[in-house]
């Protein structure tokens, strides 16, 4: 079976809500990222057979199959196809899955897996309508923030623990920025903007403690221990071993395995341990083999629940070592590709072999992948 190699993985800087990126359309932002990707990899755009692009809110500027629009905006040949994928927060990780599957099956040789979400310009949920009465009769469907509260309650995670985790996320992200850890993965936008806007240097335990709960009056989930609304795009160049040889490429890693899990849509956000267990089993690996773990910080309670259920509470330094969605932001459709780029860079920085990335997904799913640095 052909290998699915990660030739390179890049992203835009992440812009805060109504910040420096908010004047740019999503298709135009993602186009800059795609051009940065192939330029860094030394690949002609015409070699790309398909663009799989994750986007959750597919309406307005993000509608009309933005996955096809982006390579056209980028000036790529019309022969480069494109489609748009929505697996909610796991959309661009699903694109990784799709790209790797197409290559391993021998159907394609060069695929770009990407994602974009301009949450300043296209409001989250604006593409949705009323839920089915039959769905609501069968399942207790609640907003994700309520699920984050349920997880905090069911796993006994205190407000103080949530805030402490969030403060540490900002500290790690700021340290990563100051040490230049993200420079390799960031494509400067409009030739200038090259640093994430989202981590807050002025935050503190005291400031986080002052924030009021958002979803339940006496709850624990606040804006400070939730992921940020933001703007961003990311992209991964995936190629078969035949394409790597033919084009003279030097891959950085390979996709080893993937795992999916479906869970109770009421608690919704607790499927990461099960998805990871499936991916690890398919790879014939255990957590002892994994050096770096990226768990999307949709909410602080999600990551703390993951650590408890996966038995990794003593390995917090290996989980999101450069911050995550709470500090960097969570541009929904782009985050799967973004964490892939960050995970790969950290594996290289540590000179380690295996990493795992995982994401919880709205309405009760999760997705995970194992990658191996080569």
N, C-alpha and C positions, 0 to 999 in steps of 0.2 A: 504494500500500500504506500503511495507517495507520502512524503512528509509535507506538513504544512508549516513552512518556515515564516517566522516574523523577521522580515528584512529590516524594517524600521517602524517606529511608533512615535508620533508627534502630536502636539496639541497647541491650541491657542493659549495665551494667558487667560485666566478666568476673570471676567469682568463682574463687578458688583452690580446689584440691581440699579438700573438707570445710570450706570457708570460709563466708563470709557468706550466700551464696546456697543453700547445701546443704540448708537446712531447707525450701526451697520446691519444690513439684512443678514439673516441666517445663511442663505445660499451663498452670499458674497463672502461671509466670514469663513464658511467651510471650504469655499473654493480656494481661498488663500492658504488654508491648512493643507489641502490636497496638493497644491502646487509646491508647498514647502516640503511635503513628504517625498514626492518623486524627485525633487531637486537634490535632497539630502541622500536619497538612496541611489541616485544616478541612473534612474529608469525613465525612459521615454513614456509619456502618458499613453501613447498609442499601444504600449504593451499591456496595459490594464484591460482586462476583459469585462470586468463588472465592478461596480461600486455598490456595496451594501451599506446603507446609511440609516442609522437609528435616529428617530425623532418621535417624541411622544405626542406633542400637540400639533397635529397635522391639519392646520387650518390657516387661511390667509397666506402670509409670506412663507409659511412652512407647509403649505399644501401643494397640490398639483404634482405629487410624487417628487418631492424635493431631492430625493436620491438621484433622479435623472437630471434635475436642473443643475445640481452642483457641478458635475464635470463639464456641463455645457457652459456654465458661467465661467469656469476655470479656463476655458479655451481648449479643452481636450477634444480630440477627434470625435465625431459623431458615432464612431464605432464602439466607443466605450459606453456600455450599458449601465443602468442604475435603477435601484429599487429602494423603497423606504420601508423600514421595519419598526414595528411598535410592540415591544414586550415591556412596556412601561419603563421603570428605572433600569431594567436590564437590556434595553434595546440594542445598544452598540456592542454589548458583550454577546448578545444573540447574533449580531452581525459577524463577530469573530467566529462563532460557532458555524454560521452559514458558510463563511469563506473557507474555513478549515475543512468542512465537510465536502464542499464542492471540489476542493483541491485533492483531498484524500481519495475521493471517488473517481478521480481522473477526468472530471468534466471540465474543469478550468485549471489554468496554470498561474495566473496573476490576478489577484483580487484586492481591492481596497475595502477594508472594513472601517467604517467611520460613524460619526454621530454629531449632531448639533442640536442646540436648544437655546433660543433667544428669549428667555423668560421675561425680560424687560419689555419686549415688543409683542410677544404672543402669550397672553396670560395662561398659566397652567389651568387646565380644565375647560378652556373655552371651546374645545372641540367635542365636548361631551353633552349628553342629553339626559333625560330621565331614565332611571334604571327600571328594568322589567319588574312588574308586580310579582311574577312567578319567582324571579331571582330573590326578591325581598322576602317572599314567603318561605323560601327554603334556607336562606342564609342570613345571618346577621351582618349586614354590610355597614361599615362605619368609615369615617375619614381616617386617613393614615395616622394622623396625630392621636386619635383615640386609640388606635392599635398600639402606638408607642406608649401610651399611658397604661394600657392593659398589660403589656410586656413588663413595664417597670413594676407594676403591682404584682403580677404573677411570679416574677423572678426576684422579688424583694429588693429592687434597686432603688436607693434613696435619691432624693433631689440633690443632696450633697455629692453623691457619687456621679450623677449625671453631669453636674456642673464641673466637677474636678476633671472628668474625662474631656469635657469640652475645652476647658482652659488648656489642658495638655495638648489637644489637637492644634490650637492656635500657636502654642509654643513651638511645637515640632515644625509646623508649616513655616513659621517665621525663621527658624533656624535653617531649614532647608533653603529658603530664599537667600538668606544672608551668606550661606556657604556655596551658593551657586549650583545646588543639586538639580534644579529644574531647567537649567540653561540648555542642556542637550535636548530636552524634549519639547521646548517651546519654540514655535514659529512666530517671530515678531509680526504683529498685525499692522498693516499700512507702513511696514518698514520701521516701526518705532516702538509700539507698545509691546513689551516683552516680559513684564512682571505681573504676577497675580495681584489683583486689587483687593481680594477678599479677606485675607487674614488680618486680624485687628491687633495692632500693637498696643492699643490703649485698654484692652480688656483686662479684667482681673476677677478674682474669686468674689470680691465684694460687688462688682458691677453685675456679674452673672446672678448673684443671689438676689439682687434687687428686681430682676425681671419677673413679671407676673406670668403665671401659667396661661397658655394660649387656648387649650381645648377643653379643660375642665377647671372650674373656678378654684378648687382645692387640689389641683393636680400637680404634676412634677415636670411636665414637658413645657419648655419655654422656647422662645425664638433663639435663645443662647445655646440650648443643647439640642437644636435641630439643624438640619442642613440648610444652607443659605440659598435663597432664590438668586440666580445669577445667569450669566451668558457665557457660552463657550462652545468650542468644537474640537474634535480630535480625530485622528485617523491612524490606521495600522496597514502597512503593506504586507500582504501575505502571498507567498509564492511556493510553488512545488519545487522539489529537488531538481527536476529537469529544467525549470525556468531559472533557478539559481545558477545552474551550470551554464546554460545557454547565454545568459545575460552577464555572467561574471560577477554575480552579487555575493556579498558577504553577510549572511543572515546573522542576526543577534540572538535569536532564540527559536524555539519551535513550540507549537501547541501540542501538548501531550494528551489531554483528555478534557472532557466537559461533564458536568452533572446538572440535572434539573431536579427541583422538588416542588411539589404542590402541597400546601398546608391550609389549615382552617382560615378562610378569608376574614374572619373576625379579628383574630390576632395578627394575621396577614404578613407580618414582617419577621417571622422567626424561622424561616426555612433555610437560612444559610448553612447551619451545621449539616443538615441532611444532603443538600446539594454538594457540599464539599466532600462528604463521606462517599458519595457516588463517584465523584471525579477521582478521588484518591484510590478507590477500589479499582476503577478501570485502569489507572496508571500503575497499579501494584505498588503503591507507596503508602506511607503513614505520615502523620504529622511530624515524626522525628526526621523525616527526609526533607521537610519544607523549611526553608530559611527565612522567607519573607511572606507575609500574608497581608493582602489588601481586602478590607471589609468596608464596603461603602457605608459611610456615616450618614445614613438617612436620618437617624436619630441616635443620640448617645445610648439609649436603652437597647438598640438593636445590636451594637457592637459588644456591650457588656453582657447581654444575653448570649451572644455567640461564644464569647470567651468562656462563659460558665458551661454551656452545653457541650462545647468541643473539648473541654478539659484543658484550656490553654491560658488560664488565669495567671500563670507564672511566666507567660511569654509575651506580656504586653509590649515589650520593646521591639518585638518582631512584627507587631500588628500596626499597620498605618504609621510607620516610623517617620513619615514626612507629612503627617496630618492627613485630613480627609475632608469629607463633605461639610463638616461643621465649620472648619476653618477655610478650606479652599473653595467650597461651594459645590453644588450638585446640579449642573446643567443637564437635566434629565436624560435626553437622548445621547449625550456625549460622554457620560461618565464611564461607561464600560470601556470605551477606547482610552479614555484618560487614565484610568487606573492601570490599564495594561502598559501604557507608556511609563508611568511612575514605578510600577512593579519591576519592569525590566531595568530601568535605570538603577534602582536600589540593589537588585541582584548583581549588577555589574560593579557597583560601588563597593559591595561587600565581597565580591569575587565568590559568589555562591551559585549553586546549580539550579535548584527548584524553587518556584514560587507559586502561590495560589491567590487568585482574586475571586471575590464572591460578592453578590448583591442581592438584597431582598427586593421584592417586586410587589407592586400593588395588587390587591385582590387575592393574595395568598400564593405567591410563587417565589422561587429563588433560583439563581444560576451561578455556577462556579466553573472555573477553569484552572488547570495545572499547566504551567509553562516551564520549559527547561532552557536555560541559557546555553548557547553553543559557542 
